[in-house]
Amino acid sequence: MPDDVSCVIVHCYDEIHGYGGRAMLVALQSGETWVADQGSFACSFGERDCP
């Protein structure tokens, strides 16, 4: 992973039903996390969404 990456976003995916559940955003330096409900479609997140 490049050194300038400060946040990772993990999307949940159900192979049968498609996207759903939650996405987890993780600030790599602090370890702080934020959970977002993503509904039936994958959500878009940006830098301002990171914890």
C-alpha positions as CSV (number, residue, x, y, z in Angstrom):
1,M,0.0,0.0,0.0
2,P,1.4,3.5,-0.9
3,D,2.8,5.5,2.0
4,D,0.4,8.4,1.3
5,V,-2.7,6.2,1.9
6,S,-4.3,7.3,5.2
7,C,-7.7,5.6,5.1
8,V,-9.0,2.3,3.9
9,I,-12.7,1.6,3.0
10,V,-14.0,-2.0,3.1
11,H,-17.3,-2.6,1.3
12,C,-19.4,-5.7,2.2
13,Y,-20.6,-7.7,-0.7
14,D,-23.1,-10.6,-0.9
15,E,-22.5,-12.7,-4.0
16,I,-26.1,-13.8,-4.1
17,H,-28.0,-10.6,-3.2
18,G,-25.5,-7.9,-4.2
19,Y,-24.2,-5.1,-2.0
20,G,-25.7,-4.6,1.4
21,G,-24.9,-4.4,5.0
22,R,-22.2,-2.1,6.1
23,A,-19.0,-0.5,5.0
24,M,-16.1,0.0,7.4
25,L,-13.8,3.0,7.1
26,V,-10.4,2.8,8.9
27,A,-7.9,5.6,9.6
28,L,-4.6,3.8,9.3
29,Q,-2.5,6.0,11.6
30,S,-5.0,6.2,14.5
31,G,-6.9,2.9,14.0
32,E,-10.1,4.9,14.4
33,T,-13.1,3.3,12.6
34,W,-16.4,4.4,11.2
35,V,-19.2,2.0,10.2
36,A,-21.7,3.1,7.5
37,D,-24.9,1.4,6.3
38,Q,-24.6,1.0,2.6
39,G,-28.0,-0.3,1.7
40,S,-28.5,-2.4,-1.4
41,F,-25.9,-0.5,-3.5
42,A,-22.3,0.3,-2.8
43,C,-21.9,3.8,-1.4
44,S,-19.3,6.3,-2.5
45,F,-17.0,7.7,0.1
46,G,-14.4,10.4,0.0
47,E,-11.6,11.7,2.2
48,R,-14.0,13.7,4.3
49,D,-15.8,10.5,5.3
50,C,-12.7,9.0,6.9
51,P,-12.5,9.1,10.7
